[in-house]
Structures are given as C-alpha cells and as structure tokens.
Amino acid sequence: MFALISGIGASLVQTAGGNVKVDDLKWETASGRTLNALLFTPANATAESPAPAIVVSHGWWNNREMQTPNYVELARRGYVVMSIDMYGHGNSDPLPVDEIAVGGTGMYDAVLLLADLPYVDRDAIGVTGHSNGARAANFSVPLDDASGDPLISSILLVDNDPLYVDGDGIYTNVYGSRDVGLIQAQYDEFFFRSYDENGVQLTAPRDYLGTPNAQSFLNFGADPADLTEEREGSTIYTENIDGTEAVRVIYSLPQTHPWSTTSSTAVGHLVDYFEETLPAPAPLDAGNQLWQLKEFFTALGLVGFGIMLVAIPRALLTTSAFRRLAVAPAEIAPLAGRVPKIWFWAGLAVSVVISAWSYVLVSQTPEVLGITFNAVPSFVPTGSVFFIGVWAAINGLAAAIIMIGAYFAFGRKSGMSLRGSGVLPGWKNFFHGIGLALTTVFLMYAVVFLVDYLFKTDFRLWVIGVKWFTPDKFGYALVVLPLFLLYFVANSIAINAFNRVTVAGREWVNTAILALANSLGPIILVVAQYTTFAVTGNLIPGFGGIFSIWLFPVILILAVAAIVSRKLYRATGNPYIAGFLNATVVVLISVSNTLVITY
C-alpha cells in the first residue's frame, strides 16, 4: 500500500497532474556510450511552438533522481527537461578512469540529443548541475565551442567553482557570450576557497563573494587587480559580449554542499535565473514550489520499503517453504548482577568509540583512499562503497572480539548456550535462513521494479534512495558484499544472541537503545564536523568533507538495521537471517546509487 501510494503520488507531482510526459531514455550517444536519462516534455512543447530546454545533472556518487526539485519545478513552468545519469552513475555506462570528461561526462551528449528534438528551441538550451554536475557543465563549454554550432546559451553552476582562467593561468571570460549563474554554498565542504602560491588557504567558503575569483567572474573575466568596485551577490550583472547581452550572477547561500540539492531557496534562485535568461513558457513565482510533495511521496515509499524488510520475511514464515524457521528464540533469563550490566553498557560504549575512531582512521589510510578515489588501479569498481565496506568490516571484527570476551567472561559460566541463542543454529537452518533472506530481497526489489516501470519513480529521501538498477550491479555488489556481511552478521548476533540485559523491562526501549548505539558513532562525527564548520568556517583538519557527507545515509541505515534484526530474531531465533538480509539490501542500495569506474 505504501509503495502504491508513493508511486501514484510522486507521479502526479512530476507529471504536473498529467500535463508533463515522462520518458525513461537509454541511447547510444555521440561519444559511443550508453546514457540513461529521464525526459520531461510539457504539453506546451510542440513542433509548432518549440520550448526552451534544460539539461540537469546530479553530482559525483549520485544519480538522476537527485535532481527532483529542479526537474519538477522547471517542467511545471513549461521547459523541456532532461535529467541524466552521468556516465558511471545510475543506469548509464561505467566511466573509464582515463576519460572522466568524455562527452561532458554525458551532459554535452544530452544537449546534442535535445537539440535534435523537434519541440525544442535550439536557440534556448540551458544546462545546470550540482557539484560534479557543474563540472560537467564546465567540461561541456569547450566541446560546445569546438562544435562550430554552439548550442548552450545559459549555464547555472551549483556548488562548484566556475572557470576563472585560461590555460596560461590568466583571468579570462571562459564562457564567452553565454549567460552564467552560480549558486554557492557558504559552508561548502569542497569548493570556493582561495589559496596563496604555496597552497595555504586564505579564505573560507563563506567569504567567497569578496575573493578575486568571484569578482573576476562577476566582471566577465576581468583581472581582479584592475577592478575598482566590489560586485555583490544576488545581483544580475550584464555586459555586451560579441553583440550579445550576457548575464553573470552569484547566489551565495548559508548552507552546506549537499543541502543545495534539497533547498527551496536554491530552487527559487534556479527558477529566477532561468526565467531571466531563458524565459519560461508558463512562468510561475519562484516561491510556488511543489517538489516537496514528491519528496514526501518518495519518502513514504522508503518507509514502506523499510517495513517490507520485516513484513515480507514474516509473511514467508507462514509458507510451507519457510515455516520450519518460525521458531521463537529460547527464553533466556536476563543476567542479573553488576558484571553483566557493566559488560552491556561498556560494550555499547566501546562499540561507539570504535565506530567513530575507525571511520576517521580509514579516512586517513592511503591504501584505502587510493582505491576509494580511483587513484590506483584495482578490481573494485565502486570505490565509495568499498570505503564504507572496509569501515564496516573493522567494526564487525571488533564486535566479534567483544562477544568472544563476553562469552568467556561470564556468558558460559551463567549457562549461555550458543545453540539455544542462535549463534550455532545448525547448518540446515543457517542455509535455509539465507534462502529466506534472498527471497525477501527478490520480492522487495520486484516492488521497486513495478513502481519504476509504472510510474517512473523510486523510493528516496534526500541522499538515501532505493531504485531499480541494471543487471551489472549484481556483479558490483558481489565484490563488496563480504565486507558488509562481516559487519551486519556480527551486529545481528551481538544485539540479539548476546543481548541478555533488559532495560526498563520493555522490548521497545531495548531496541531503541541498540538502534541509537548503532548510529551514535556516525552521529558524533557529523555533529563535530558541522559544529566546527559553523564556528570556524573550516572543516576539522584531516577529516575531509566527503566522509561526513557519506555518513548521512549511514546513520539511518544502521538504526533501521538494528530494528530489523531485533524483529526478525524474535520471530526466528536465527540472527543470521537479518544479517544476510541487511547486508544484501544495503549493498544493492549502495552500488545502484554511486559511481562505477573502470580501468
């Protein structure tokens, strides 16, 4: 029911109540690669009355649905919109490590297709992208210049620096007569800093507007040393370039890098910018935004997906194929006395400390980072997932060591049975449980496929999304699955078979504490990072911004994993079922929402 409501509701929003046609495209581009994209065609766009068109793009390690706010609002206003999976992302072809800029990472190839559509105004094509999507726009400019028939007339960069200088390092107007705008986060984790000749940082992102780079951009490439006035943010500046009145503007917003993808303020500026440079066929006030409704419906679908993690295996336990697994765990009396309670609370505390400490450690390990950021050839096509997997495996090993210590310290002496608690369920039950987990995954993704097929929507909230994927993702998942299995299986055993201390005599209190403990390490790191950033204007030294961003979905995933583990263990007495289920689902979500690099 949640999935159905999610699909219908999200579809109604993104089609503007049926006034916008949505097509899921996959084609071989001019670069010889397969590109996947959603094409939004409003009813006003016809061969007799061509409409302006805009290519929108996500950032690195994301996919086309991350542009939901932009494509919903632009299509509502009559623009033809194409939201692409850049090469290496979503369901587009993998990206060769030595061809990062090919076809503007897909953006310019999308422009070429748009320009051939009879209902698109070839003289009114714009591009916009967030983070690496903005870099894709920068990649596309020289390709457009070299084409002999430039197609891009307007560019809006979001959270990535514009091009300031030419190949000789001299300030210049790289964009020519095109209109160019910039949405800049004052607390951007990656961009908008200035440095001296020795690479020492001079200014923080919140001071960007006053820097030579920003002032040169607003002055159409003029040398900052020659400027006599300081131009301001949110002001449209124009200049005649080769007979064309060109626009430059910077919108500087007090937000973080990933926030811009789900910011009504940023969307409002996007609407205003394109209304200024490519007037909308059906203009609406910038504050008139409905994309939040789609976000609500896709989030509702995500909740439904989480419920299915428990509801589907419970339903399968009533069938003849899996009925023998429906065995409640043996009643084990809670351990009394101070020692077990000390082990319980100390074990949680140590786990939280190890979780936070090991994450920072992995983020500073060159061997892991070389694979993560594709600096060295490896057999791992999804570097970011590998990074999280290494961290997960470390915590899985730590949990195993703590459990072994607890068993020999007091568990065995107090009569704890490894078989009765499910730690040793027997080989038959072990493999039968894996079958239940894999059947659950198949049925869950069947629902995801149907929603994608019928409504062209997925289940997501901001940076966490569950979407349909191409078969090659199974191979990518198998590469990293062992790392995640080590964590989620150990975690399920720890919070179930070794959880023999009651809290307030209530199961939900116990589950809530375990869910919080699972996520507390990442929560501490995120709070520390952004508190430091807000106070000083800079990140914690040695702890890069991407690492805190990757923790946003992890916090939710770890909390939900604890809840799922508790629910399924109480229905089966087998901690391995939830361990395999959680690991498999998390890996599939991860590899279908990240970058795939080939060597």
C-alpha positions as CSV (number, residue, x, y, z in Angstrom):
1,M,0.0,0.0,0.0
2,F,2.8,2.4,0.9
3,A,4.5,1.6,-2.4
4,L,1.4,2.2,-4.5
5,I,0.5,5.5,-2.8
6,S,4.2,6.6,-3.2
7,G,4.2,5.8,-6.9
8,I,0.9,7.4,-7.7
9,G,1.5,10.5,-5.6
10,A,5.1,11.0,-6.9
11,S,4.0,10.5,-10.5
12,L,1.2,13.1,-10.2
13,V,3.7,15.7,-8.9
14,Q,6.4,15.1,-11.5
15,T,3.9,15.0,-14.4
16,A,2.1,18.2,-13.1
17,G,-1.1,16.3,-12.9
18,G,-0.7,14.7,-16.3
19,N,0.5,17.8,-18.1
20,V,4.1,16.6,-18.4
21,K,5.1,13.5,-20.3
22,V,7.9,11.5,-18.6
23,D,10.1,9.1,-20.7
24,D,12.9,6.9,-19.5
25,L,15.5,7.1,-22.2
26,K,18.6,5.0,-22.9
27,W,20.5,5.6,-26.0
28,E,24.0,5.3,-27.6
29,T,25.4,8.8,-27.6
30,A,27.8,10.7,-29.9
31,S,30.5,9.5,-27.6
32,G,29.8,5.9,-28.3
33,R,28.4,5.2,-24.8
34,T,25.0,4.4,-23.4
35,L,23.4,7.3,-21.4
36,N,20.3,6.9,-19.3
37,A,18.0,9.9,-18.6
38,L,14.5,11.0,-17.7
39,L,12.9,13.3,-20.3
40,F,10.2,15.6,-19.2
41,T,8.1,17.1,-22.0
42,P,5.3,19.6,-21.1
43,A,2.2,19.8,-23.2
44,N,3.1,23.3,-24.4
45,A,6.3,22.0,-26.2
46,T,5.3,21.2,-29.8
47,A,6.9,21.3,-33.2
48,E,4.8,24.4,-33.9
49,S,5.8,26.0,-30.7
50,P,9.2,24.7,-29.6
51,A,10.1,25.2,-25.9
52,P,13.4,26.1,-24.2
53,A,15.2,23.0,-22.8
54,I,17.5,22.4,-19.9
55,V,19.8,19.5,-19.0
56,V,20.0,18.9,-15.3
57,S,22.7,16.8,-13.6
58,H,23.4,15.3,-10.2
59,G,26.8,15.3,-8.5
60,W,29.6,12.6,-8.1
61,W,28.4,9.4,-6.4
62,N,24.7,10.1,-7.1
63,N,22.1,9.7,-9.9
64,R,19.4,11.5,-11.9
65,E,16.7,11.4,-9.2
66,M,18.8,13.7,-7.0
67,Q,17.7,16.5,-9.3
68,T,14.0,16.0,-8.4
69,P,13.4,19.6,-7.1
70,N,14.9,21.1,-10.3
71,Y,13.2,18.9,-12.9
72,V,9.8,19.1,-11.2
73,E,9.8,22.9,-11.0
74,L,11.3,23.5,-14.4
75,A,8.9,21.1,-16.2
76,R,5.9,22.7,-14.4
77,R,7.0,26.0,-16.0
78,G,7.0,24.7,-19.5
79,Y,10.6,23.8,-20.0
80,V,11.6,20.5,-21.7
81,V,13.9,19.0,-19.1
82,M,16.4,16.1,-19.3
83,S,17.8,14.7,-16.0
84,I,20.7,12.5,-16.8
85,D,22.6,9.7,-15.1
86,M,26.1,10.9,-15.8
87,Y,28.5,8.3,-17.2
88,G,29.5,5.9,-14.4
89,H,26.3,6.7,-12.5
90,G,22.8,5.2,-12.2
91,N,22.0,3.1,-15.3
92,S,24.4,4.7,-17.7
93,D,27.6,3.0,-18.9
94,P,30.5,2.8,-16.5
95,L,33.1,5.6,-16.7
96,P,36.7,4.8,-17.8
97,V,39.1,6.3,-15.3
98,D,41.1,8.0,-18.0
99,E,38.1,9.5,-19.8
100,I,36.4,11.4,-17.0
101,A,35.4,14.4,-19.2
102,V,34.1,12.3,-22.2
103,G,31.0,13.9,-23.7
104,G,30.9,16.4,-20.8
105,T,30.5,13.3,-18.6
106,G,27.3,12.8,-20.5
107,M,26.0,16.3,-20.2
108,Y,27.0,17.6,-23.7
109,D,25.8,14.3,-25.3
110,A,22.4,15.0,-23.7
111,V,22.5,18.6,-25.1
112,L,23.1,17.1,-28.6
113,L,20.1,14.9,-28.3
114,L,17.8,17.7,-27.0
115,A,18.8,19.9,-29.9
116,D,17.5,17.3,-32.4
117,L,14.1,17.1,-30.8
118,P,11.5,19.0,-33.0
119,Y,9.8,20.5,-30.0
120,V,12.9,22.0,-28.5
121,D,14.1,25.6,-29.3
122,R,17.7,25.1,-30.4
123,D,18.5,28.7,-29.5
124,A,17.3,28.3,-25.9
125,I,19.1,25.4,-24.4
126,G,20.5,25.6,-20.9
127,V,22.4,23.3,-18.6
128,T,22.7,23.1,-14.8
129,G,24.3,20.7,-12.4
130,H,25.2,20.2,-8.8
131,S,28.8,19.6,-7.8
132,N,30.3,17.3,-10.4
133,G,27.2,18.1,-12.5
134,A,28.5,21.7,-12.5
135,R,31.9,20.4,-13.5
136,A,30.1,18.5,-16.3
137,A,28.8,21.9,-17.5
138,N,32.4,23.3,-17.4
139,F,33.5,20.2,-19.4
140,S,30.8,20.9,-22.0
141,V,31.8,24.5,-22.7
142,P,34.9,23.7,-24.8
143,L,33.1,20.9,-26.6
144,D,30.3,23.4,-27.5
145,D,32.9,26.0,-28.6
146,A,34.6,23.4,-30.8
147,S,31.4,22.2,-32.4
148,G,31.1,25.1,-34.9
149,D,27.5,25.4,-33.9
150,P,27.3,26.3,-30.2
151,L,24.1,25.1,-28.5
152,I,24.4,26.1,-24.9
153,S,23.1,29.6,-24.2
154,S,22.7,29.5,-20.4
155,I,24.6,27.8,-17.6
156,L,23.8,27.6,-13.9
157,L,26.5,26.1,-11.8
158,V,25.6,24.8,-8.3
159,D,28.3,24.2,-5.7
160,N,31.4,24.0,-7.9
161,D,33.7,26.8,-8.9
162,P,33.3,28.5,-12.3
163,L,36.2,28.5,-14.7
164,Y,38.2,31.7,-14.0
165,V,41.4,31.4,-16.0
166,D,42.7,30.2,-19.4
167,G,45.3,27.5,-20.0
168,D,48.1,30.0,-19.1
169,G,46.5,30.9,-15.7
170,I,45.4,34.3,-16.9
171,Y,41.9,35.6,-15.8
172,T,39.6,35.5,-18.8
173,N,35.9,35.1,-19.8
174,V,35.9,31.4,-20.5
175,Y,32.1,31.3,-21.1
176,G,32.0,33.9,-23.8
177,S,28.6,35.4,-24.5
178,R,26.7,32.6,-22.7
179,D,24.7,33.6,-19.6
180,V,26.2,32.1,-16.5
181,G,25.0,32.0,-12.9
182,L,26.3,30.3,-9.7
183,I,24.6,29.0,-6.6
184,Q,27.3,29.0,-3.9
185,A,27.1,27.3,-0.5
186,Q,28.8,29.4,2.2
187,Y,29.6,26.1,4.0
188,D,30.6,24.1,1.1
189,E,32.8,21.1,2.1
190,F,34.9,21.2,-1.2
191,F,34.9,24.4,-3.2
192,F,35.1,28.2,-3.0
193,R,38.3,28.6,-1.1
194,S,41.2,30.8,-2.2
195,Y,44.9,29.9,-1.7
196,D,48.3,31.6,-1.9
197,E,51.1,30.5,-4.1
198,N,52.2,27.9,-1.5
199,G,48.8,26.3,-1.4
200,V,47.9,27.8,2.0
201,Q,44.2,28.5,2.4
202,L,43.4,32.3,2.6
203,T,39.6,32.4,2.7
204,A,36.8,30.2,3.8
205,P,33.8,29.5,1.5
206,R,31.6,31.9,3.5
207,D,34.0,34.7,2.3
208,Y,33.8,33.7,-1.3
209,L,32.0,36.7,-2.7
210,G,34.8,39.1,-1.9
211,T,37.6,36.9,-3.4
212,P,39.4,37.8,-6.6
213,N,37.9,34.7,-8.3
214,A,34.3,35.7,-7.5
215,Q,34.9,39.3,-8.5
216,S,36.5,38.3,-11.8
217,F,33.6,36.0,-12.6
218,L,31.1,38.8,-11.9
219,N,33.1,41.1,-14.1
220,F,33.2,38.7,-17.1
221,G,36.8,37.6,-16.6
222,A,38.4,40.9,-15.8
223,D,41.7,40.8,-13.9
224,P,40.8,41.4,-10.3
225,A,43.8,43.7,-9.9
226,D,42.2,46.1,-12.4
227,L,38.8,46.3,-10.6
228,T,37.7,49.4,-8.7
229,E,34.3,48.2,-7.3
230,E,33.2,45.1,-5.5
231,R,30.2,43.4,-7.0
232,E,27.5,41.8,-4.8
233,G,25.6,38.6,-4.6
234,S,22.1,38.0,-6.0
235,T,22.5,40.9,-8.4
236,I,22.2,40.4,-12.2
237,Y,25.2,41.9,-14.0
238,T,25.2,42.3,-17.8
239,E,27.7,43.1,-20.4
240,N,27.7,43.1,-24.2
241,I,29.9,40.2,-25.4
242,D,30.2,39.9,-29.2
243,G,27.0,41.7,-29.8
244,T,25.1,39.7,-27.2
245,E,23.9,40.9,-23.8
246,A,25.3,38.3,-21.4
247,V,24.5,37.7,-17.7
248,R,26.6,36.9,-14.6
249,V,25.2,36.4,-11.1
250,I,26.2,34.6,-7.9
251,Y,23.6,33.5,-5.3
252,S,25.5,32.9,-2.1
253,L,23.5,30.8,0.4
254,P,24.2,29.9,4.1
255,Q,24.0,26.2,3.6
256,T,26.2,23.1,3.0
257,H,27.2,21.4,-0.2
258,P,24.6,18.5,-0.1
259,W,21.9,20.9,1.2
260,S,21.7,22.6,-2.1
261,T,20.1,19.6,-3.7
262,T,17.0,19.9,-1.4
263,S,16.8,23.6,-0.7
264,S,13.7,25.6,-1.6
265,T,15.9,28.7,-1.6
266,A,18.3,27.2,-4.1
267,V,15.4,26.0,-6.3
268,G,13.9,29.5,-6.1
269,H,17.1,31.0,-7.4
270,L,17.3,28.4,-10.2
271,V,13.8,29.4,-11.3
272,D,14.6,33.1,-11.2
273,Y,17.8,32.6,-13.1
274,F,16.3,30.6,-16.0
275,E,13.3,33.0,-16.1
276,E,15.9,35.8,-16.6
277,T,18.0,34.0,-19.2
278,L,15.5,31.5,-20.9
279,P,12.0,32.9,-20.2
280,A,9.6,30.1,-19.2
281,P,6.6,29.3,-21.4
282,A,4.4,29.1,-18.3
283,P,6.0,31.3,-15.7
284,L,5.2,30.9,-12.0
285,D,6.5,32.7,-9.0
286,A,9.8,31.3,-7.7
287,G,8.2,30.6,-4.3
288,N,5.5,28.4,-6.0
289,Q,7.1,25.0,-5.4
290,L,5.6,21.6,-5.3
291,W,8.7,19.3,-5.4
292,Q,8.4,18.9,-1.7
293,L,5.2,16.8,-2.3
294,K,7.1,14.4,-4.5
295,E,9.8,14.2,-1.8
296,F,7.0,13.3,0.7
297,F,5.7,10.6,-1.5
298,T,9.1,9.0,-2.3
299,A,9.9,9.2,1.4
300,L,6.6,7.4,2.1
301,G,7.8,4.7,-0.3
302,L,11.1,4.5,1.5
303,V,9.2,3.9,4.8
304,G,7.2,1.2,3.1
305,F,10.5,-0.4,1.8
306,G,11.7,-0.4,5.4
307,I,8.5,-2.1,6.6
308,M,8.9,-4.7,3.9
309,L,12.2,-5.7,5.5
310,V,10.2,-7.2,8.3
311,A,6.8,-7.8,6.8
312,I,7.9,-9.9,3.9
313,P,10.0,-12.4,5.8
314,R,7.3,-12.7,8.5
315,A,4.8,-13.5,5.8
316,L,7.1,-16.0,4.2
317,L,7.5,-17.8,7.6
318,T,3.8,-18.8,7.2
319,T,4.5,-20.6,4.0
320,S,5.5,-24.3,3.7
321,A,8.8,-23.3,2.2
322,F,10.0,-21.4,5.3
323,R,7.6,-22.5,8.1
324,R,10.2,-24.5,9.9
325,L,12.3,-21.4,10.5
326,A,9.5,-19.8,12.5
327,V,10.9,-20.7,15.9
328,A,10.9,-18.1,18.7
329,P,14.3,-17.8,20.4
330,A,14.7,-19.9,23.6
331,E,13.7,-18.0,26.7
332,I,16.9,-16.9,28.4
333,A,16.7,-15.4,31.7
334,P,18.2,-11.9,31.8
335,L,21.6,-11.9,33.5
336,A,21.4,-10.3,37.0
337,G,24.2,-8.6,38.9
338,R,26.6,-5.8,38.1
339,V,29.1,-7.6,35.9
340,P,26.6,-8.4,33.0
341,K,25.3,-4.8,33.1
342,I,28.8,-3.4,33.1
343,W,29.6,-5.6,30.1
344,F,26.4,-4.5,28.3
345,W,26.9,-0.7,28.7
346,A,30.6,-0.8,28.4
347,G,30.3,-3.0,25.3
348,L,27.9,-0.4,23.7
349,A,30.3,2.5,24.7
350,V,33.4,0.7,23.3
351,S,31.5,-0.1,20.1
352,V,30.5,3.6,19.6
353,V,34.1,4.7,20.2
354,I,35.5,2.1,17.8
355,S,32.9,3.1,15.2
356,A,33.8,6.8,15.3
357,W,37.6,6.2,15.7
358,S,37.9,3.6,13.0
359,Y,35.9,5.7,10.5
360,V,38.4,8.6,10.9
361,L,41.3,6.1,10.7
362,V,40.0,4.6,7.4
363,S,39.6,8.1,6.0
364,Q,43.3,8.7,6.6
365,T,44.6,5.4,5.3
366,P,46.3,6.0,1.9
367,E,45.8,2.4,0.7
368,V,42.1,2.6,1.1
369,L,41.8,6.1,-0.3
370,G,43.8,5.1,-3.4
371,I,41.0,2.6,-4.2
372,T,38.2,4.8,-3.0
373,F,39.1,7.7,-5.2
374,N,40.3,5.6,-8.2
375,A,43.9,6.8,-7.8
376,V,45.3,3.3,-8.3
377,P,44.1,0.5,-10.5
378,S,42.0,-2.1,-8.6
379,F,39.4,-4.7,-9.1
380,V,36.9,-2.6,-7.1
381,P,34.5,-0.6,-9.5
382,T,32.7,1.2,-6.7
383,G,35.3,2.9,-4.6
384,S,33.0,4.8,-2.2
385,V,31.1,1.6,-1.3
386,F,34.4,-0.2,-0.8
387,F,35.4,2.6,1.7
388,I,32.2,2.1,3.8
389,G,32.7,-1.7,3.5
390,V,36.2,-1.6,4.9
391,W,35.0,0.5,7.9
392,A,32.0,-1.9,8.3
393,A,34.3,-4.9,8.4
394,I,36.5,-3.4,11.0
395,N,33.5,-2.8,13.2
396,G,32.3,-6.4,12.5
397,L,35.6,-7.8,13.7
398,A,35.5,-5.5,16.8
399,A,32.0,-6.8,17.6
400,A,33.2,-10.4,17.3
401,I,36.1,-9.8,19.7
402,I,33.7,-8.1,22.3
403,M,31.3,-11.0,22.0
404,I,34.0,-13.6,22.5
405,G,35.2,-11.7,25.5
406,A,31.7,-11.5,27.0
407,Y,31.1,-15.2,26.4
408,F,34.2,-16.4,28.2
409,A,34.0,-13.7,30.9
410,F,30.5,-14.6,32.2
411,G,28.2,-16.0,29.4
412,R,29.5,-19.5,29.5
413,K,29.6,-19.6,33.3
414,S,26.0,-18.4,33.5
415,G,24.7,-21.1,31.3
416,M,24.6,-19.3,27.9
417,S,24.0,-21.8,25.1
418,L,25.4,-20.9,21.7
419,R,23.0,-23.2,20.1
420,G,20.0,-22.0,22.1
421,S,20.8,-18.4,21.4
422,G,21.1,-19.0,17.7
423,V,24.8,-18.4,17.4
424,L,25.1,-22.0,16.3
425,P,21.7,-22.6,14.5
426,G,22.9,-25.7,12.6
427,W,23.9,-25.8,9.0
428,K,20.4,-26.6,7.7
429,N,18.9,-23.7,9.5
430,F,21.8,-21.5,8.5
431,F,21.4,-22.0,4.8
432,H,17.6,-22.1,5.0
433,G,17.8,-18.7,6.6
434,I,19.9,-17.4,3.8
435,G,17.3,-18.6,1.4
436,L,14.6,-16.7,3.3
437,A,16.7,-13.5,3.2
438,L,17.4,-13.7,-0.5
439,T,13.8,-14.5,-1.3
440,T,12.8,-11.4,0.7
441,V,15.3,-9.3,-1.3
442,F,13.9,-10.6,-4.6
443,L,10.3,-9.7,-3.6
444,M,11.2,-6.3,-2.3
445,Y,13.0,-5.3,-5.5
446,A,10.1,-6.7,-7.6
447,V,8.0,-4.0,-5.9
448,V,10.8,-1.4,-6.7
449,F,10.8,-2.5,-10.4
450,L,7.0,-2.3,-10.7
451,V,6.9,1.3,-9.3
452,D,9.7,2.3,-11.6
453,Y,8.0,0.6,-14.6
454,L,4.5,2.0,-13.9
455,F,5.3,5.5,-12.5
456,K,9.0,6.3,-13.3
457,T,9.6,7.0,-9.6
458,D,11.7,5.4,-6.9
459,F,11.8,5.4,-3.0
460,R,14.1,8.1,-1.5
461,L,14.6,10.8,0.9
462,W,17.4,13.3,0.1
463,V,20.7,11.3,0.0
464,I,19.3,7.8,0.5
465,G,17.4,6.2,-2.3
466,V,16.2,2.8,-3.4
467,K,15.9,2.5,-7.1
468,W,15.7,-0.1,-9.9
469,F,19.1,-1.0,-11.4
470,T,20.7,-2.8,-14.4
471,P,21.9,-6.4,-14.0
472,D,25.6,-5.4,-14.0
473,K,25.0,-4.0,-10.4
474,F,24.8,-7.6,-9.1
475,G,28.4,-8.1,-10.1
476,Y,29.5,-4.9,-8.4
477,A,27.6,-5.9,-5.3
478,L,29.3,-9.3,-5.0
479,V,32.7,-7.6,-4.9
480,V,31.9,-5.7,-1.7
481,L,29.3,-8.0,-0.2
482,P,31.7,-10.0,2.0
483,L,32.8,-6.8,3.8
484,F,29.2,-5.9,4.6
485,L,28.3,-9.4,5.6
486,L,31.1,-9.4,8.2
487,Y,29.5,-6.3,9.9
488,F,25.8,-7.0,9.6
489,V,26.0,-10.6,10.7
490,A,28.2,-9.8,13.6
491,N,26.0,-6.9,14.5
492,S,22.8,-9.0,14.4
493,I,24.4,-11.7,16.6
494,A,25.6,-9.0,19.1
495,I,22.3,-7.2,19.5
496,N,20.3,-10.4,19.7
497,A,22.1,-13.5,20.9
498,F,24.3,-11.5,23.3
499,N,21.7,-9.0,24.4
500,R,20.7,-10.5,27.8
501,V,20.2,-7.3,29.8
502,T,16.8,-5.8,29.9
503,V,16.2,-2.1,30.1
504,A,13.2,-0.8,31.9
505,G,11.6,-4.2,31.3
506,R,10.4,-3.2,27.8
507,E,11.5,-4.6,24.5
508,W,11.0,-1.3,22.6
509,V,13.3,0.5,25.0
510,N,16.0,-2.1,24.5
511,T,15.6,-1.9,20.7
512,A,15.7,1.9,20.7
513,I,18.9,1.9,22.7
514,L,20.5,-0.6,20.4
515,A,19.4,1.4,17.3
516,L,20.9,4.6,18.8
517,A,24.1,2.8,19.7
518,N,24.4,1.5,16.2
519,S,24.2,5.1,14.8
520,L,25.9,7.0,17.6
521,G,29.4,6.9,16.3
522,P,28.5,8.5,12.9
523,I,26.2,11.0,14.6
524,I,29.1,12.2,16.8
525,L,31.3,12.6,13.8
526,V,28.7,14.6,11.8
527,V,27.9,16.9,14.8
528,A,31.6,17.5,15.4
529,Q,32.3,18.2,11.7
530,Y,29.5,20.7,11.2
531,T,29.8,22.4,14.6
532,T,33.4,23.1,13.7
533,F,32.5,24.3,10.2
534,A,29.8,26.6,11.5
535,V,32.1,28.1,14.2
536,T,35.4,28.4,12.3
537,G,34.3,28.4,8.6
538,N,36.5,25.3,8.0
539,L,36.3,21.6,8.4
540,I,38.0,19.5,11.0
541,P,41.7,19.3,9.9
542,G,42.4,15.9,8.3
543,F,38.8,14.9,8.1
544,G,37.6,15.6,4.6
545,G,34.1,16.8,3.9
546,I,33.0,13.8,1.7
547,F,33.5,11.5,4.7
548,S,30.9,13.3,6.8
549,I,28.5,13.5,3.9
550,W,28.7,9.8,3.3
551,L,27.6,9.3,6.9
552,F,24.1,10.9,6.4
553,P,22.5,7.8,4.9
554,V,24.6,5.5,7.1
555,I,23.0,7.0,10.3
556,L,19.6,6.0,9.1
557,I,20.7,2.6,7.7
558,L,22.4,1.5,10.9
559,A,19.4,2.4,13.1
560,V,16.9,0.6,10.8
561,A,19.3,-2.4,10.7
562,A,19.1,-2.8,14.5
563,I,15.3,-2.7,14.5
564,V,15.0,-5.2,11.6
565,S,17.5,-7.5,13.4
566,R,15.5,-7.5,16.6
567,K,12.2,-8.1,14.9
568,L,13.3,-11.0,12.8
569,Y,15.3,-12.6,15.6
570,R,12.2,-12.6,17.8
571,A,10.3,-14.4,15.0
572,T,13.0,-17.0,14.2
573,G,15.7,-17.2,16.9
574,N,18.2,-17.0,14.0
575,P,20.4,-13.9,13.9
576,Y,21.9,-14.8,10.5
577,I,18.6,-14.1,8.6
578,A,18.7,-10.4,9.4
579,G,22.4,-10.2,9.0
580,F,22.3,-11.5,5.4
581,L,19.1,-9.5,4.6
582,N,20.5,-6.2,5.9
583,A,23.9,-6.7,4.2
584,T,22.4,-7.6,0.8
585,V,19.9,-4.8,0.7
586,V,22.4,-2.2,1.9
587,V,24.9,-3.3,-0.8
588,L,22.3,-3.2,-3.6
589,I,21.2,0.3,-2.5
590,S,24.8,1.4,-2.3
591,V,26.1,0.1,-5.7
592,S,23.0,1.5,-7.5
593,N,23.5,5.0,-6.1
594,T,27.2,5.6,-6.6
595,L,30.0,6.0,-9.2
596,V,31.3,3.0,-11.2
597,I,34.8,3.4,-12.6
598,T,36.6,1.0,-14.9
599,Y,40.3,0.8,-15.6
